[in-house]
Amino acid sequence: MVSCILDELKFRRDFLEGDTVDTIYFGGGTPSVLEISEIVDILEVIHKNFKVVDEPEITFEANPDDLSEAFLRQLIKTGINRLSIGIQSFFDDDLKQMHRIHSANEAKNAILKSQASGFNNINIDLIYGLPDLTISKWNNNLEQAFKLNIQHLSLYHLTIEPRTVYSHWLKKGRIKLPEEEQSIDQFKLLREKTRDNGFIHYEISNFAKEGFFSRHNLTYWQGGNYLGVGPSAHSYNGTLRGWNIANNRKYIEAVTNKQVLSEEEILDEKTRYNDYVMTSLRTMWGIDKIRLNQFSDTILKIFAEASAPFFQRGLLENKNNTVVLTEKGFLLADSIISELFYV
């Protein structure tokens, strides 16, 4: 698999059309199962085949149970300078319910060991909207993150996907999800607590201290170009979007033929507009009216008509020549965005 990833990086080096690489991200799976030598090989091939800035942001996703002191000491020497650790909760009963291997104590120790190894740009994932998650328990999860001096928080509401354990349990009545008002209260609490602790809510699910926004994710949200490598990876270069074969065996076979894309699409104006609305409105910068005006009159008319009710209801507002979600709007972001789409 690693050999194929290296090959794909080489034969797709022209996809970004000479763009300078500002960020590198190991994720979308469990890259912490890689050997240090394999990580080094991947980074070397990237540097040899792409124009990389002098100080790129290099993020590495990891499970707490994979972060031994020895691994962390070697990891930081590779040039990786940002960790994203899948904590999910600091309570053992939550972790057991989510079928996570690590314990709450291992989660805390993984963060402390990472800091002791020299990592000072750390993101952790936490989930709210869990079955039986009280407001007090959610508050304790947040407080623990603040005590550990985390620079970035990704805070997600639980989503029940079809054919998952949670979906099965829900149908059988083994779990009960929180009422909508409870989820709203948990969201309001995280907004309040993060603000009080110096975090900036710069994207619906992401909060960071000043200077610690995820440069990599901002590329997605601000419509930048990116190359995804490996099974299921997505890529975008402004005019084309494609995604790789998902099956590992088929991906490995496809690399030999230099045809790893499962599907690709050329983006028409409607798709580019929908993409822009979906990604930009999720951020604190919102929709830039200057950029919006680059679309056709037809699209501008659709946006004006679709957005008017949300301005009237106080869910959208004009701010410094941009359109942004209000405090109330954040709670209905997905439905607002979908209503603004050109379909």
N, C-alpha and C positions, 0 to 999 in steps of 0.2 A: 504493500500500500504506500509506504513512504517513498519507495523508488518511483512509483507512478505519479505521486504528487510532485516529485522533483521534475519528472519528465513533462508533466502538464505545465508547470511554471515556465519551462524552457520554450515549449512550442506555442504558448499563448502569450509570450512576452510583448507582442505587438498590440494586444487587445486594448490596452490603455493609451495607445497612440502617443507614446512618449511622455505621458504625464509623470510628474515627480511623485514618488511614493512617500507619503507623509506618515502613514500608519500601517501597522501589520497586526493581524489579529489571529491568534490560535484559539479556535472555539467552534461552537456549533456541534460539539460532541464531547469527548473527554480526552483532550490532548495531554492531560497529565499522565496518561499511560505510556506516552512516548519516552524513549531513552533520551538522555541529554545529548548524546552524539547525534541522534536523529533530528533533534531541534536545531542543533548547530548546522547540520547539513542543509536543512530547509532555509535557514537564514542566509547561509553562504550563497545558495543558488539565487535567492531573491536579490541579494546585493550585486551578484555578478550579472544578472539579466535585466535589472530595472534601475532607474535613477532614484536612489533613496536619499532623503535629506540627512543631514549630519546627525540630527537627534530625533529619530522617529519615535512615535509612541508605539510600543510593542506590548500588546496585551496577551495574557495567557489565562485561559479559563481553567479552573481546577476544582476538584472535590476536596473537602477538608481532609479526608482520610488519605489522600495521595501526597499531602504536603509534609514530608518528613524533613527534619533539619538538614540532613545530608543533601536531599534533592533540592531544597531551597537555596542552599549555599552554591550549588552548581548552577542552578537556574539563573540566578542573578548575574552570573559571569557571562552568560550567553548574550546579554544585551537586553533581555526582557526587563521592562521597567514598570509594568503595571500588571496587577493581578486582579482577576475577577473570580471570587470564591462563592460557590453555590451553598450558602449557609441554609437558607429557607426558613429556619426557625431556631431559636435558642432554647426550645423546650423539647425534651425527649419524647413526650407523647405525640407531639405534632410530627416529629421526624419519623417515628415508628409508623404512624398512620400514612405518611407519604412514601413509605418503603425506602427511606434514606438509610444508608449504611452507617453514617457517622452519628455520634452522640452530640448533645449540646456542649459537653465539655471539650470534645475534640474540635468542635467548631471554633470555640474561643481560643483554644491552643493553636489552631492552624493560623489564626490571625496574629497572635502574639509571636509565633515562630517566624512568620513572614516578615513582620516588622523588625524582629531581632536580626534577620538575615539581610536587612537593608532596604526592603521594599517600603516606600513611603507614598505610594499611589495605589490604594487598594479599594476595589469595589466589592460589595457583598450583595447577594440577592436575598430578599425576604418576601414572604407571601402572606397576604391578608385575605380575608373572606373565607378562611378555612372553616370546616365544621367545628362547632363548639369554641371558636376563638372569641373570647370576651374582649371588651375594650380595655380592660385592665391588663390582660395577657399581651395584647398587641402593644400597649404602652410600654410594657416591660421589654418586649423585643426591641423596640426603638431605643429605649434607654440603654440597653446593653450595647447596641451599635455605637451610640455616642460615647459611652465610657471607653470603648476600645479605640477611639480616635480614628474612625474610618473617614476617608476622604470622599467617597462616592457611594451612593445607595441606589440600587434598582429595586423598586418596591412594586410588586405585581399582585393584582387581585386574582384569586384562584379561578381558572377557567376549566369547566368540565368538558373534556373532549370525548367524542364517541369512542366506544370500544376500549375504554380505559377502566382501571380498577374503580376510580371514583364514580364513573358513569354506571358501572355495575352495582356498586353499593347504593347509589342514589335510587336506582330502579327497585332494588330490594328493600329500600327503607332502612338500610343500616346506618346511613348518615343523614343529617339534616343540615342544609346550607343556611347561612345567616339570612335573615330578612333583609330586604333592600335598605331599610333605614339603618340597620346595623352596619352594612357595608359602607354606606354614606358616612356614618359616624367615624368609622375606621379611617376612611380617606381624609376626612376633615382633620382628624387627630394627627395623621402623618404630615399633612400640610402645616399644621400649627407647630408641631414638635420640631420638624426639620428647619422651619424658619427661625424658631427660637434658638436653634443650635448652629446657626450660621450656614445652613445649606440653601442653595438656590434651586428652585423647582424649574429646571430648564426644559424638561420634556415630561409628558404626562406621567411616565413611570420612573423618571430619573431625577436624582437630586445630588448636587455636588457642592463642595466647598469652592470658593473662588479660585480659579486657576486649575481646577481638576475636572472640568467637563470632559467627557469621553470624546476625544478628537475623532476617533474612528466612527462612532455612531453618528456624530454630527455630519460626517460625509454622506451617510444615508439620508438623514433628515433634511439636509440642505441640497440634495440633488447632485452630489458629486459622483465621479466615476469610481468604480471599484471592480476588482477581479477576485472572484471566488474560486478556490481550487480544492478539488476532492469531491467525493460523492455528495450529491444534493446541493452543492455550492451554487449560489446565484452570482451573476455578474451583470454589470450595467456600464455603458459607456456614452450615455447621452442620447443615442439613437437606437441602440439595440439592448434588449434584456434577454438573458438566457439562463438556463439552469441545467446543472449536470445530471447525468444518470445517477439514480439513488442507490441502486443495488451495487454492493461492493464488488462482487465477482464480475458483473457486467461492466462496471466502471473500469476495472483493471484490464479487462479484455479490450475496451474501447480506447484506452490510452495508446496501445500499440498502433492503432489506426489514426491516432490524433483526432478522434471524433468523440469527445466526452459529453457534448451537449445533448441533453434529452429533448429539449425544446428551446426555441428562441422566437422572439417577436420583434418586429420593427415597430417602434412607438409612433403612432400618429398623434395629432394634436390633442384629441380627446383624451387619450391615455396619459399623455404628458401633463395635461391639466389636472386630471384626477390624481395622478401621482403627487403632483405639487401640493394640491389641497390636503391630501392625506398625510403627507410627511410634515409639511410646514406648520399646519394648524396644531399639530401635537406639541410644538415647541413654544417657548416664551416669546420668540421673535415673530411668530405668526406668518401671515400671508403678506408679502411685500407688494404694495400696490403698483410699484414701478414694474416689477417682474410680471405681475398679473396682467398689466396693460399690453404685454407683448403677445398675448393670445388674441384670437380673432374677435370681432364684434359679437359674433354669435355666442361665444363662450362667455364674454364679459356680460352679456345680457342675461344668460342663464345664472351666472354667479350673483348678479344684482338681485334678480327676482327670488332666487333660492335663499339668499342670506338675509333679505329684508325682515322676515318674521323673527329671526334670531336676534337681530339688533333691537327690534321692538320689545322682545321678551327679556332683554338684558343678558343674553347668553353670548353675544358677540359685541365687541366694541372697537372703535377706531383709535389707534394709539400710534403717534409718530409715523403717520403714513403707512401703517400696517393694520391688518385685521387680526385681532387676537381673541381667544376665549376669555370670558370673565370668570370670576370665582365660581359662579353657578354653572357656567358653560363647561367647565372641566368635568363636572359630574355627568354630562350628557355628550361628551366629546365624540364618541363613535357614531351616535345617531345624527349629530350635527354634520359631521364630515360626510356621512353617506348621503345626506340630503343635498349637499352642495355638489355632488358628483354630476357629471354630464353623462347621462345614460341613453 
